[in-house]
Amino acid sequence: MSNTTENNKRIAKNTLLLYFRMLFLMVVSLYTSRVVLNALGVEDFGIYNVVGGIVAMFTVLSGSLSAAISRFITYELGKENQENLNKIFSSAVTIQLGLAGIILLLAESIGLWFLNFKMNIPISRMEAANWVFQFSIFTFAINLISVPYNASIIAHERMSAFAYISILEAIGKLTIAFLIAISPMDKLTFYAILMCVVAFIVRLTYGNYCKRHFSECTYHFSWDKLLLKQMFGFAGWNFIGASASILRDQGGNIIINLFCGPAVNAARGIAFQVNNAVNQFVTNFMTALNPQITKSYASGDKEYMMTIIFQGARLSFYMLFLLSLPILVNTHYILTLWLKIVPEHAVLFVQLILIFALSESISQPLITAMLATGKIRNYQIIVGGLQMMNLPVSYILLRIGYFPEIVIVVAICISQCCLGARLILLRKMINLSITKYLKNVYLNIIIVSIIAVILPLISAYYIKESFINFILISLIAVICTLSSIYFIGCNNQEREFIHQKLGTIKSKITRK
């Protein structure tokens, strides 16, 4: 019991640290983007982003391997097998070094050809664009080699280090934003060089921290064929899911452009910006929760694993719903306040994207549980195959004349199909009870959502748009959501936990 309480405290502490990191990075990122845009100018800023985007296309490869590395390290920590930990870490670094070499080769051949002969870049800026390309490749390779170190920090649940080093990186990028204004050379080239330098400093910081705190993080060349086969096999099957997500998001954007034009792409882009800002809260929570799911599976504590899967699914949804509902009922006013001129389709795109994010949020703990087992072939074939249907179904519906938002509607429907497939597969993989999940998670969040939205929707319908009314409706939405979560969404044990925490806070305030 005490061990479970300690784990819950660690999850809560790590989540708070990651929230602090997220809020700081969000503010710094928004400000840095503005300063860099002003210093470089629109054309150079666009060149940096589009050239860096060529290199970023390779992230689908690195992302699959990153998930594999994180899972293997966390799993062995749960089993407390120190000898295997060092072997896995060294193998992970070897894999990333090899992958970095392959990407360098591809980028310096196909990527360089595409940049110089296919991209629409002014001749006067082509030399600077090539320098940006070279330093973007080096920056990507450095970040790639940092992955095993990042995975070790997350697996050990040292989120304070993860948060502080990320903040150091943000401060470095903010410093760059001011330095390029007094650049002694071409600003665009100077910016690319400094970004590479910051990546190198961050890489050294991660490496130094891991070597000092984790005994397994000392690299020795390792070529364990069986282990490498397992890791590449895991990454290979995980590649299906990663590719399906890219086809859904980027492919959907392309077919919207084909049928509806760039103005609708802009509306969709605005929706995704709103979604990314809100969704970071759930991402941070799951980053803190994921190691506990994997470790409990590795140690054989299936009962605790099921508890945190169910609680994690509900809490992920509640946290996202608490932030999303005020946006959902005030979408038009928020976009008007932010953008002044709201593009056509933007309001409905934002609302549908947030509903899609809510649909996906309850699946995150299930995905982590699946990764923990290591047996992902059938899962990725079935769920990844379902997700790949997003593109052809959306294409057909747009071709016969449906509205642009149908792409997100399709994604929501397929997301629910994927949830059903995950539950059926995990019933066999980890003996997950579908009945308990539907009762304790799915039915629970549906009832909470229906009760929470009634009063905010009525208020938004009858109250005229203004800043004061926006605050009022948002407060109504937050109060209704918190009340619904507390009285309906929480069980007796969770309500007792909330009472204890509130009592502790009250006593501290009283003593002061």
C-alpha positions in Angstrom: 0.0 0.0 0.0 2.8 2.4 1.0 4.6 1.5 -2.3 1.5 2.4 -4.3 1.2 5.7 -2.4 4.8 6.5 -3.0 4.3 5.8 -6.8 1.3 8.0 -6.9 3.2 10.8 -5.2 6.1 10.4 -7.7 3.6 10.6 -10.6 2.0 13.8 -9.2 5.4 15.4 -8.5 6.7 14.6 -12.0 3.6 15.8 -13.6 3.9 19.2 -11.8 7.5 19.5 -12.8 6.6 18.8 -16.5 3.8 21.3 -16.3 6.2 24.0 -15.1 8.6 23.0 -17.9 5.7 23.2 -20.5 4.4 26.6 -19.4 7.9 28.1 -19.4 8.8 26.6 -22.8 5.5 27.7 -24.3 6.1 31.3 -23.3 9.7 31.3 -24.3 8.9 29.6 -27.6 6.2 32.1 -28.6 8.4 35.0 -27.7 11.5 33.5 -29.4 9.6 32.9 -32.6 8.6 36.6 -32.8 12.1 37.8 -32.1 13.7 35.4 -34.7 11.0 36.4 -37.3 11.8 40.0 -36.8 15.6 39.5 -36.9 15.6 37.2 -40.0 12.7 38.6 -41.9 9.8 36.6 -43.4 11.8 35.1 -46.3 14.7 33.8 -44.3 12.5 32.6 -41.5 10.5 30.6 -44.1 13.7 29.2 -45.7 14.9 28.0 -42.3 11.6 26.2 -41.5 11.2 24.6 -44.9 14.8 23.5 -45.2 14.8 22.2 -41.7 11.6 20.4 -42.6 13.4 18.2 -45.2 15.6 16.8 -42.4 12.6 16.5 -40.0 11.0 14.0 -42.5 13.4 11.4 -41.1 11.9 11.7 -37.6 9.5 8.9 -38.5 12.5 6.6 -38.4 14.0 8.0 -35.2 10.6 8.2 -33.5 10.0 4.4 -33.9 13.5 3.6 -32.5 13.1 6.1 -29.6 9.9 4.3 -28.5 11.8 1.0 -28.6 14.7 2.3 -26.6 12.5 3.9 -24.0 10.4 0.7 -23.6 13.5 -1.6 -23.2 15.3 0.6 -20.7 12.1 1.1 -18.6 11.3 -2.6 -18.7 14.7 -3.7 -17.4 14.5 -1.1 -14.7 11.2 -2.7 -13.6 12.9 -6.1 -13.5 15.9 -4.5 -11.7 18.4 -6.2 -14.0 21.5 -3.9 -13.9 23.6 -6.1 -16.3 21.0 -6.1 -19.0 20.4 -2.3 -18.5 24.0 -1.4 -19.5 23.8 -3.8 -22.5 20.5 -2.2 -23.7 21.9 1.3 -23.2 25.1 0.6 -25.1 23.1 -1.2 -27.9 20.7 1.8 -28.1 23.6 4.2 -28.5 25.1 1.9 -31.2 21.8 1.9 -33.0 21.4 5.7 -32.9 25.0 6.2 -34.2 24.3 3.8 -37.1 21.0 5.5 -37.8 22.6 8.9 -37.7 25.1 7.7 -40.3 22.4 6.4 -42.6 20.4 9.7 -42.3 23.5 11.7 -43.0 24.1 9.6 -46.1 20.5 10.0 -47.3 20.4 13.7 -46.5 23.7 14.5 -48.2 22.5 12.7 -51.4 18.7 12.7 -51.9 18.1 15.6 -49.5 20.8 17.8 -51.0 19.5 17.1 -54.6 15.9 17.9 -53.6 17.0 21.2 -51.9 19.1 22.5 -54.9 16.9 21.3 -57.8 13.3 21.0 -56.6 12.7 23.6 -53.9 11.5 27.1 -54.6 14.2 29.2 -53.0 15.6 32.5 -54.4 19.0 32.1 -56.1 20.5 34.9 -53.9 19.7 32.8 -50.8 20.6 29.4 -52.1 24.1 29.4 -50.5 22.6 30.3 -47.1 20.0 27.6 -47.6 22.7 25.0 -48.1 24.5 26.1 -44.9 21.2 25.8 -43.1 20.7 22.4 -44.5 24.1 21.2 -43.4 23.8 22.5 -39.8 20.2 21.2 -39.6 21.6 17.7 -40.4 24.2 17.9 -37.7 21.7 19.2 -35.2 19.3 16.3 -36.1 22.2 13.8 -35.7 23.2 15.3 -32.3 19.6 15.1 -31.0 19.3 11.5 -32.3 22.3 10.4 -30.2 20.7 12.1 -27.2 17.7 9.8 -27.3 19.1 7.0 -25.1 20.1 9.5 -22.5 16.6 11.2 -22.5 15.0 7.7 -22.3 17.1 6.9 -19.3 16.1 10.0 -17.5 12.4 9.4 -18.2 12.7 5.7 -17.2 14.3 6.6 -13.9 11.5 9.2 -13.5 14.0 12.0 -12.9 11.7 14.6 -14.5 13.4 17.4 -12.6 16.5 16.9 -14.7 14.5 16.5 -17.8 12.6 19.8 -17.1 15.7 21.8 -16.1 17.8 20.7 -19.1 14.9 21.5 -21.4 14.7 25.0 -19.8 18.4 25.4 -20.3 17.8 24.6 -24.0 15.0 27.2 -24.2 17.2 29.9 -22.6 19.9 29.0 -25.2 17.5 29.5 -28.0 16.2 32.7 -26.6 19.8 34.0 -26.4 20.3 33.0 -30.0 17.3 35.1 -30.9 19.0 38.2 -29.5 22.5 37.4 -30.9 21.4 37.1 -34.5 20.3 40.7 -34.4 24.0 41.7 -34.0 25.3 38.9 -36.2 28.8 39.5 -37.7 27.9 37.3 -40.8 24.8 36.3 -42.8 22.0 36.1 -40.2 20.4 33.0 -41.5 23.7 31.0 -41.6 24.6 32.4 -38.2 21.2 31.3 -36.8 21.7 27.7 -38.1 25.2 27.5 -36.6 24.1 28.7 -33.2 21.2 26.2 -33.1 23.6 23.4 -33.8 25.9 24.7 -30.9 23.0 24.7 -28.5 22.0 21.2 -29.5 25.7 20.1 -28.8 25.8 21.8 -25.4 22.4 20.1 -24.4 23.7 16.8 -25.6 26.8 17.1 -23.4 24.6 18.1 -20.5 22.4 15.1 -20.9 25.4 12.8 -21.2 27.2 14.2 -18.1 24.0 14.0 -16.0 23.3 10.4 -17.0 26.9 9.3 -16.4 26.9 10.8 -12.9 23.6 9.5 -11.8 22.9 6.2 -13.7 25.5 3.4 -13.6 24.2 1.9 -16.8 24.8 5.0 -18.9 28.4 4.3 -19.8 28.8 3.5 -23.4 30.8 0.4 -24.5 30.5 -0.8 -28.1 27.9 -3.6 -28.0 26.7 -5.8 -30.8 24.4 -8.3 -29.3 22.6 -9.7 -32.3 19.7 -11.1 -30.4 19.1 -7.9 -28.5 19.5 -5.7 -31.6 17.1 -8.0 -33.5 14.5 -7.6 -30.7 14.9 -3.8 -30.6 14.8 -3.4 -34.4 11.9 -5.8 -34.6 10.0 -3.7 -32.0 10.9 -0.5 -33.8 10.0 -2.0 -37.2 6.5 -2.9 -36.1 6.1 0.4 -34.3 7.0 2.1 -37.6 3.6 1.0 -38.9 1.8 3.0 -36.2 4.1 6.0 -36.7 3.6 6.0 -40.5 -0.2 5.7 -40.0 -0.2 8.8 -37.8 1.8 10.8 -40.4 -0.5 9.7 -43.2 -3.5 10.7 -41.1 -2.2 14.1 -40.2 0.1 15.2 -43.1 -1.7 13.2 -45.7 -5.0 14.7 -44.6 -3.5 18.1 -44.9 -2.4 17.4 -48.5 -5.7 16.2 -49.7 -7.5 19.2 -48.1 -5.1 21.3 -50.2 -5.9 19.4 -53.3 -9.7 19.7 -53.0 -10.1 22.9 -51.0 -7.1 25.1 -51.4 -4.6 26.8 -49.1 -7.2 29.0 -47.2 -8.7 25.8 -45.7 -5.2 24.6 -44.9 -4.7 27.8 -42.9 -7.9 27.1 -41.0 -6.7 23.6 -40.2 -3.3 24.9 -39.2 -4.9 27.3 -36.7 -6.9 24.4 -35.2 -3.8 22.3 -34.8 -2.0 25.1 -33.0 -4.8 25.3 -30.5 -4.8 21.5 -30.1 -1.0 21.3 -29.6 -1.2 24.0 -26.8 -4.0 22.2 -25.0 -2.8 18.7 -25.6 0.6 19.3 -24.0 -1.0 19.0 -20.6 -2.0 15.4 -21.3 1.4 14.6 -22.9 3.2 15.8 -19.8 0.9 13.7 -17.5 1.5 10.6 -19.6 5.3 11.2 -19.7 5.1 11.0 -15.9 2.7 8.0 -15.9 4.2 5.8 -18.6 7.3 4.5 -16.7 5.0 3.3 -13.9 2.9 1.2 -16.3 5.9 -0.4 -17.9 7.7 -1.1 -14.6 4.6 -2.6 -13.0 4.2 -4.9 -16.0 7.9 -5.9 -15.9 7.7 -6.6 -12.1 4.6 -8.7 -12.6 2.4 -6.3 -10.5 -0.6 -6.6 -12.9 -3.2 -5.4 -10.3 -1.4 -2.0 -9.9 -0.9 -1.8 -13.7 -4.6 -2.1 -14.3 -5.3 0.5 -11.6 -3.1 3.1 -13.2 -4.3 2.2 -16.7 -7.9 2.9 -15.7 -7.1 6.0 -13.6 -4.6 7.3 -16.2 -7.3 7.0 -19.0 -9.9 8.9 -16.9 -7.5 11.5 -15.7 -6.0 12.1 -19.2 -9.5 12.7 -20.5 -10.6 14.9 -17.5 -7.5 17.1 -17.7 -8.0 17.7 -21.4 -11.7 18.1 -21.1 -11.3 20.8 -18.3 -9.1 22.8 -20.7 -11.1 22.1 -23.9 -14.7 22.8 -22.8 -14.1 26.6 -22.3 -12.6 26.7 -25.8 -15.3 24.5 -27.3 -18.1 26.8 -26.1 -16.2 30.0 -26.9 -14.4 29.0 -30.1 -15.5 31.9 -32.3 -14.8 34.6 -29.7 -11.4 33.2 -28.8 -10.4 33.0 -32.5 -11.7 36.5 -33.1 -9.7 37.8 -30.1 -6.5 36.0 -31.2 -6.7 36.4 -35.0 -9.0 39.4 -35.5 -10.1 37.9 -38.9 -11.2 34.3 -38.5 -10.7 32.1 -41.6 -13.7 30.2 -42.9 -14.0 26.7 -41.4 -11.5 27.6 -38.5 -14.2 27.4 -35.8 -15.5 24.0 -36.7 -12.0 22.7 -37.3 -10.9 23.7 -33.8 -13.9 22.1 -32.2 -13.5 18.9 -34.1 -9.8 18.7 -33.5 -10.3 19.0 -29.7 -13.0 16.3 -29.8 -10.5 14.1 -31.7 -7.9 14.8 -29.0 -10.4 13.9 -26.3 -11.1 10.6 -28.2 -7.4 9.8 -28.4 -6.6 10.7 -24.8 -8.3 7.7 -23.2 -6.2 5.4 -25.5 -2.8 6.6 -24.3 -2.4 4.3 -21.3 -3.6 1.4 -23.4 -0.8 2.2 -26.0 1.8 2.3 -23.2 0.6 -1.1 -21.8 0.8 -2.6 -25.3 4.4 -1.3 -25.7 5.3 -2.7 -22.3 4.5 -6.2 -23.4 6.9 -5.9 -26.4 4.5 -8.1 -28.5 3.3 -5.4 -30.8 3.2 -7.1 -34.3 -0.5 -8.0 -34.4 -1.4 -4.8 -32.6 0.4 -2.5 -35.1 -0.9 -4.5 -38.1 -4.6 -4.2 -36.9 -4.6 -0.7 -35.2 -2.1 0.7 -37.7 -4.1 -0.7 -40.6 -7.3 0.9 -39.2 -5.5 4.3 -38.9 -4.2 4.1 -42.5 -7.9 4.0 -43.6 -8.1 7.7 -42.7 -6.4 8.8 -45.9 -8.4 6.8 -48.5 -11.8 7.3 -46.8 -11.2 11.1 -46.4 -10.1 11.3 -50.1 -13.2 9.5 -51.3 -15.6 11.7 -49.2 -13.9 14.9 -50.3 -14.0 13.8 -53.9 -17.8 13.3 -53.8 -18.3 16.7 -52.4 -18.2 16.5 -48.6 -17.2 19.6 -46.5 -13.4 19.9 -45.6 -14.0 19.1 -41.9 -15.0 15.6 -42.9 -11.3 14.7 -42.6 -11.4 15.2 -38.9 -14.8 13.5 -38.5 -13.4 10.4 -40.2 -10.4 10.6 -37.8 -12.7 10.7 -34.8 -14.7 7.7 -36.1 -11.6 5.7 -36.8 -10.1 6.7 -33.4 -13.1 5.0 -31.7 -12.7 1.9 -33.9 -9.0 1.8 -32.9 -10.0 2.0 -29.2 -12.3 -1.0 -29.6 -9.5 -2.9 -31.4 -7.0 -2.0 -28.6 -9.4 -3.3 -25.9 -9.9 -6.6 -27.7 -6.2 -7.1 -28.3 -5.2 -6.2 -24.8 -7.7 -8.6 -23.3 -5.5 -11.3 -24.8 -2.2 -9.6 -24.2 -2.5 -8.6 -20.5 -5.9 -10.0 -19.5 -7.5 -6.5 -19.5 -11.2 -6.6 -18.6 -13.2 -4.9 -21.4 -16.3 -4.8 -19.2 -14.5 -3.0 -16.4 -12.9 -0.6 -18.8 -16.2 0.3 -20.4 -17.8 0.8 -17.0 -15.0 2.5 -15.1 -13.6 4.6 -17.9 -15.8 4.9 -21.0 -19.2 5.1 -19.4 -17.8 7.3 -16.7 -16.4 10.0 -19.0 -19.5 10.0 -21.2 -21.8 10.7 -18.2 -19.3 13.3 -16.8 -19.1 15.0 -20.2 -22.9 15.2 -20.9 -23.6 16.6 -17.4 -20.7 19.1 -17.6 -21.6 20.6 -21.1 -25.3 21.3 -20.5 -25.1 24.6 -18.6 -22.1 26.0 -20.6 -23.8 25.3 -23.9 -27.0 27.0 -22.8 -25.0 30.0 -21.5 -23.0 30.3 -24.7 -26.2 30.1 -26.8 -28.1 32.8 -24.9 -25.3 35.2 -23.8 -24.0 37.7 -26.3 -20.2 37.5 -27.1 -18.0 39.9 -25.1 -14.9 39.7 -23.0 -16.8 39.7 -19.7 -19.2 37.1 -21.0 -16.3 35.0 -22.3 -14.8 35.0 -18.7 -18.2 34.2 -17.2 -19.0 31.3 -19.6 -15.5 29.9 -19.1 -15.9 30.0 -15.3 -19.3 28.2 -15.7 -17.6 25.6 -17.9 -14.7 25.0 -15.4 -17.1 24.9 -12.4 -19.5 22.5 -14.1 -16.6 20.3 -15.3 -14.9 20.1 -11.8 -18.2 19.4 -10.1 -19.1 16.7 -12.6 -15.6 15.1 -12.2 -15.7 15.2 -8.4 -19.2 14.0 -7.8 -19.5 11.5 -10.7 -16.1 10.9 -12.2 -14.2 10.1 -8.9 -14.8 7.1 -6.7 -14.8 7.3 -2.9 -11.1 6.6 -2.6 -10.2 9.4 -5.0 -12.5 11.8 -3.3 -10.9 11.0 0.0 -7.5 11.6 -1.5 -8.7 15.0 -2.7 -10.0 15.8 0.8 -6.6 14.9 2.3 -4.7 17.1 -0.1 -7.0 20.1 0.3 -6.7 19.6 4.1 -2.9 19.6 3.9 -3.0 22.8 1.8 -5.4 24.5 4.2 -3.3 23.6 7.2 -0.1 25.0 5.5 -1.9 28.3 4.7 -3.3 28.5 8.2 0.1 28.0 9.8 1.5 30.9 7.7 
